[in-house]
Amino acid sequence: MQTVERYLFALTDSFIFYRIERYDVKGKQYLLTNYKYYVADVGLRYALLGNRDEDVGHVLENVVFL
């Protein structure tokens, strides 16, 4: 297991990140690769990365997921 995978596994186990399987709408099945990760607290993201205006779409997607 790679180092990044271990970190992501630890973060999802501690409920800081949520790992979501991607779904193919046309094929009506789950994709086998490319999981999406969402932050449990958007404020934590702001604390680490700061407030950037170009990331509004990513933050909105995270809020809609939550």
Backbone bond lengths (Angstrom), bond angles and torsions (degrees), N, CA, C in turn:
res aa  C-N    CA-C-N  psi(-1)  N-CA   C-N-CA  omega(-1)  CA-C   N-CA-C  phi
1 M - - - 1.451 - - 1.531 108.75 -
2 Q 1.310 116.75 134.49 1.453 121.36 -177.86 1.525 111.22 -76.30
3 T 1.325 115.89 161.26 1.461 121.35 -177.16 1.519 111.95 -62.16
4 V 1.326 117.78 -44.23 1.462 120.80 -179.50 1.521 110.67 -63.47
5 E 1.320 116.79 -39.84 1.463 120.29 178.05 1.516 111.20 -63.13
6 R 1.314 116.95 -38.20 1.468 120.23 178.18 1.519 111.35 -65.78
7 Y 1.342 116.45 -40.34 1.463 119.73 177.21 1.527 110.79 -64.22
8 L 1.324 116.97 -45.31 1.455 120.30 179.31 1.522 111.50 -63.05
9 F 1.316 117.16 -39.15 1.460 121.15 177.14 1.528 110.78 -62.94
10 A 1.328 117.01 -42.24 1.467 120.89 179.02 1.524 111.28 -66.37
11 L 1.334 117.07 -39.77 1.462 120.48 179.90 1.524 112.09 -69.16
12 T 1.332 117.29 -34.54 1.462 119.02 177.31 1.525 111.08 -74.94
13 D 1.324 117.37 -33.24 1.470 119.96 176.41 1.529 111.90 -67.45
14 S 1.336 116.79 -30.07 1.468 120.34 179.38 1.529 112.09 -90.49
15 F 1.336 116.87 6.73 1.461 123.88 177.37 1.522 113.43 61.08
16 I 1.333 116.98 29.48 1.457 120.78 172.04 1.533 108.99 -86.69
17 F 1.327 116.67 -36.53 1.459 123.11 174.63 1.521 108.90 -117.17
18 Y 1.324 115.68 152.06 1.457 121.89 170.61 1.521 107.67 -113.33
19 R 1.326 117.08 130.31 1.465 121.64 177.57 1.522 108.58 -100.00
20 I 1.315 115.97 124.43 1.454 122.24 -175.99 1.520 109.25 -120.97
21 E 1.328 116.21 134.45 1.460 120.52 175.30 1.519 108.81 -77.54
22 R 1.321 116.14 139.11 1.462 120.51 179.08 1.518 109.59 -82.46
23 Y 1.319 115.70 146.54 1.457 122.27 -175.07 1.519 109.47 -119.51
24 D 1.331 116.00 131.55 1.458 122.44 177.04 1.522 108.28 -89.84
25 V 1.323 116.53 111.75 1.460 120.68 -175.56 1.525 110.76 -68.43
26 K 1.329 117.41 -40.42 1.462 120.45 -178.49 1.530 111.86 -67.70
27 G 1.335 116.81 -45.63 1.458 120.70 -178.70 1.508 113.56 -84.81
28 K 1.328 116.67 -8.39 1.462 123.19 -180.00 1.523 112.86 51.71
29 Q 1.340 114.28 50.14 1.457 120.00 177.01 1.522 108.78 -152.60
30 Y 1.319 115.94 161.76 1.453 120.95 177.25 1.516 109.26 -77.97
31 L 1.345 116.46 140.09 1.453 121.09 175.90 1.528 109.00 -76.43
32 L 1.311 116.65 146.28 1.466 120.64 -176.61 1.524 112.74 -81.31
33 T 1.316 117.82 -16.97 1.465 120.74 -177.50 1.517 109.87 -127.94
34 N 1.305 114.23 177.92 1.463 123.09 173.77 1.525 113.45 60.61
35 Y 1.311 115.64 65.28 1.456 120.31 173.06 1.525 108.76 -67.72
36 K 1.311 116.89 154.39 1.452 121.25 174.57 1.518 107.48 -109.56
37 Y 1.318 115.08 142.22 1.454 121.68 179.89 1.524 108.92 -117.21
38 Y 1.334 115.60 132.56 1.448 121.78 178.77 1.521 108.91 -121.01
39 V 1.329 116.08 141.97 1.458 122.10 -179.89 1.527 109.11 -81.59
40 A 1.313 116.40 137.66 1.462 120.95 -178.48 1.524 111.80 -70.37
41 D 1.320 117.93 -29.67 1.458 122.12 -179.02 1.523 108.56 -131.78
42 V 1.321 116.80 114.53 1.459 121.25 -178.31 1.527 110.60 -64.72
43 G 1.319 117.12 -28.76 1.462 120.95 176.95 1.522 112.04 -62.61
44 L 1.319 117.21 -33.35 1.467 121.09 175.83 1.526 110.49 -64.12
45 R 1.313 115.92 -38.81 1.464 120.61 177.33 1.523 110.45 -63.40
46 Y 1.333 117.12 -43.36 1.461 121.00 178.38 1.528 111.30 -64.02
47 A 1.315 117.32 -36.11 1.465 120.52 179.94 1.519 111.08 -65.83
48 L 1.328 116.78 -37.08 1.461 119.82 -178.55 1.527 113.39 -82.16
49 L 1.330 117.42 -40.89 1.460 121.40 -173.09 1.516 114.20 -104.61
50 G 1.307 118.23 -16.23 1.452 121.10 -175.54 1.520 110.60 83.14
51 N 1.295 115.96 176.70 1.459 121.65 -178.73 1.523 109.16 -91.54
52 R 1.320 116.62 113.13 1.459 121.16 178.43 1.522 108.42 -120.89
53 D 1.315 115.78 127.36 1.463 120.29 -175.77 1.521 113.20 -68.30
54 E 1.326 118.97 -25.80 1.462 120.19 -177.52 1.528 113.43 -76.93
55 D 1.321 118.98 -7.25 1.466 122.71 -178.93 1.522 113.63 -98.89
56 V 1.310 117.78 17.29 1.465 120.89 -175.96 1.527 111.09 -61.12
57 G 1.325 118.38 -39.39 1.456 121.78 -179.69 1.517 112.41 -63.69
58 H 1.326 116.52 -40.60 1.468 120.20 179.06 1.521 111.51 -67.12
59 V 1.322 115.97 -40.43 1.464 120.08 179.22 1.529 109.85 -66.85
60 L 1.326 117.36 -41.65 1.460 120.88 178.75 1.525 111.48 -63.27
61 E 1.340 117.15 -40.30 1.468 120.54 176.71 1.520 110.69 -61.67
62 N 1.334 116.68 -40.97 1.470 121.50 178.57 1.525 110.73 -64.12
63 V 1.320 117.39 -42.44 1.460 121.27 -179.25 1.516 110.69 -66.49
64 V 1.332 117.60 -40.78 1.459 121.13 178.44 1.524 110.21 -63.33
65 F 1.330 117.37 -40.10 1.466 120.11 177.57 1.521 110.80 -60.56
66 L 1.333 116.07 -46.55 1.470 119.92 -178.06 1.509 111.01 -64.21
